[in-house]
Amino acid sequence: MQMNLTGQRVAVLGAARGIGRAISEEFLREGCLVYGFDRELDPAAPADGPVMTVGDATSFEEVGAFAQSVGTVDHVVFCIGVGSGKFGFPFWKLAPGDWPRVLELNLITAVNAAHAFAPILAAKGRGTLLFLVSVAGQMGSQTDPPYSAAKAGLINFMQCAAKDLAPYGVRVNALSPGMVKTDLNESVWRAGQERLAPEERQDYATWGGEKIRKVSPLGRWQTPAEYAAMAVFLASEHARNVTGQTVNIDGGQVMHS
Ligand SMILES: NC(=O)c1ccc[n+]([C@@H]2O[C@H](COP(=O)([O-])OP(=O)(O)OC[C@H]3O[C@@H](n4cnc5c(N)ncnc54)[C@H](O)[C@@H]3O)[C@@H](O)[C@H]2O)c1
């Protein structure tokens, strides 16, 4: 299938590592001009990667300056996500004071990106906006309540943005991972282990393998490349009738009846 994205301009927030990096590289392979934004660069990143801007997405000024520097844009992909670093089950293991920062890192950062780029996309009269969310935002996930609530909020905001931007020819969707081997996923494992006695602790591979067998009907890890393939498809004209959707790539972990 031809995606026909050659020469299009793509902004990826959270592009330095993990899923955002894989998405950036896939758009580059499609012949796009990719502009990345991240709070830190990966010194081992290849020289032919995206043009990177260092900034903190909790700052609307920094995200806005990035949007202005990119100028006209066809597609925006928001891939930032950060856990609380604590195991939040039952939820009172966390304090109310743990919430604001996690909501800021996962929800307000996305709102900043939407505010910075929506006027640019609307003025162009076409394009797409894609948010990485999580299975945790679609169920009462017993791992990290403020992270889950932020992702649920982001799914709702995505639908609102999809309705607002539809008259301008701009499509807005969400892509929802389950279990992917990245820094973020490893931080969830680490937070869970810290509460256990030494003899109960598991290495990352054992923990992940057991969790996937328990929660995912297909029973295997998802990979960053699977999100990259879907991100490129959703940006293409093949998806011209897809907006306001949460696309789960999670081995069947979330199924809405
Ligand atoms: N890995 C998983 O299992 C999993 C599961 C469900 C959802 N997700 C979601 O997928 C998306 C990508 O996650 P990932 O696993 O690739 O994580 P990751 O930790 O590998 O990458 C996240 C990137 O965001 C950047 N970032 C974090 N805070 C930032 C800030 N304030 N400003 C600018 N950049 C910032 C990091 O530097 C990093 O490059 C996230 O939205 C995450 O919530 C991941």
The ligand as a MOL file (V3000), in Angstrom:
LIG
                    3D

  0  0  0     0  0            999 V3000
M  V30 BEGIN CTAB
M  V30 COUNTS 44 48 0 0 0
M  V30 BEGIN ATOM
M  V30 1 N 5.5530 1.5690 26.6910 0
M  V30 2 C 4.3390 1.1560 27.0220 0
M  V30 3 O 4.1480 -0.0210 27.4310 0
M  V30 4 C 3.1600 2.0870 26.9110 0
M  V30 5 C 1.8950 1.5920 27.3020 0
M  V30 6 C 0.7980 2.4210 27.2020 0
M  V30 7 C 0.9350 3.7200 26.7200 0
M  V30 8 N 2.1780 4.2010 26.3620 0 CHG=1
M  V30 9 C 2.2370 5.5990 25.8670 0
M  V30 10 O 2.9780 5.6480 24.6560 0
M  V30 11 C 3.6320 6.9220 24.5740 0
M  V30 12 C 5.1200 6.7250 24.3110 0
M  V30 13 O 5.6790 6.0940 25.4790 0
M  V30 14 P 7.0570 5.3100 25.4550 0
M  V30 15 O 6.7890 3.9800 26.0590 0
M  V30 16 O 7.6790 5.4080 24.1140 0 CHG=-1
M  V30 17 O 7.8660 6.1640 26.5400 0
M  V30 18 P 9.4010 6.6290 26.5800 0
M  V30 19 O 9.6700 6.9410 28.0050 0
M  V30 20 O 10.2750 5.6180 25.8830 0
M  V30 21 O 9.3820 7.9570 25.6830 0
M  V30 22 C 8.7460 9.1280 26.1120 0
M  V30 23 C 9.4950 10.3190 25.5310 0
M  V30 24 O 8.8520 11.5180 26.0020 0
M  V30 25 C 9.8650 12.4300 26.4150 0
M  V30 26 N 9.3090 13.3470 27.4210 0
M  V30 27 C 8.8460 13.0210 28.6530 0
M  V30 28 N 8.4310 14.1060 29.2970 0
M  V30 29 C 8.6350 15.1650 28.4610 0
M  V30 30 C 8.3980 16.5680 28.5560 0
M  V30 31 N 7.8760 17.1230 29.6620 0
M  V30 32 N 8.7330 17.3510 27.5030 0
M  V30 33 C 9.2870 16.8100 26.3870 0
M  V30 34 N 9.5320 15.4960 26.2430 0
M  V30 35 C 9.1930 14.6740 27.2640 0
M  V30 36 C 10.9750 11.5240 26.9800 0
M  V30 37 O 12.2160 12.2150 27.0670 0
M  V30 38 C 10.9680 10.3690 25.9780 0
M  V30 39 O 11.8000 10.6340 24.8500 0
M  V30 40 C 3.3280 7.6640 25.8710 0
M  V30 41 O 2.2430 8.5430 25.6900 0
M  V30 42 C 2.9420 6.5520 26.8240 0
M  V30 43 O 2.1160 7.0020 27.8620 0
M  V30 44 C 3.2850 3.3970 26.4420 0
M  V30 END ATOM
M  V30 BEGIN BOND
M  V30 1 1 1 2
M  V30 2 2 2 3
M  V30 3 1 2 4
M  V30 4 1 4 5
M  V30 5 2 4 44
M  V30 6 2 5 6
M  V30 7 1 6 7
M  V30 8 2 7 8
M  V30 9 1 8 9
M  V30 10 1 8 44
M  V30 11 1 9 10
M  V30 12 1 9 42
M  V30 13 1 10 11
M  V30 14 1 11 12
M  V30 15 1 11 40
M  V30 16 1 12 13
M  V30 17 1 13 14
M  V30 18 2 14 15
M  V30 19 1 14 16
M  V30 20 1 14 17
M  V30 21 1 17 18
M  V30 22 2 18 19
M  V30 23 1 18 20
M  V30 24 1 18 21
M  V30 25 1 21 22
M  V30 26 1 22 23
M  V30 27 1 23 24
M  V30 28 1 23 38
M  V30 29 1 24 25
M  V30 30 1 25 26
M  V30 31 1 25 36
M  V30 32 1 26 27
M  V30 33 1 26 35
M  V30 34 2 27 28
M  V30 35 1 28 29
M  V30 36 1 29 30
M  V30 37 2 29 35
M  V30 38 1 30 31
M  V30 39 2 30 32
M  V30 40 1 32 33
M  V30 41 2 33 34
M  V30 42 1 34 35
M  V30 43 1 36 37
M  V30 44 1 36 38
M  V30 45 1 38 39
M  V30 46 1 40 41
M  V30 47 1 40 42
M  V30 48 1 42 43
M  V30 END BOND
M  V30 END CTAB
M  END
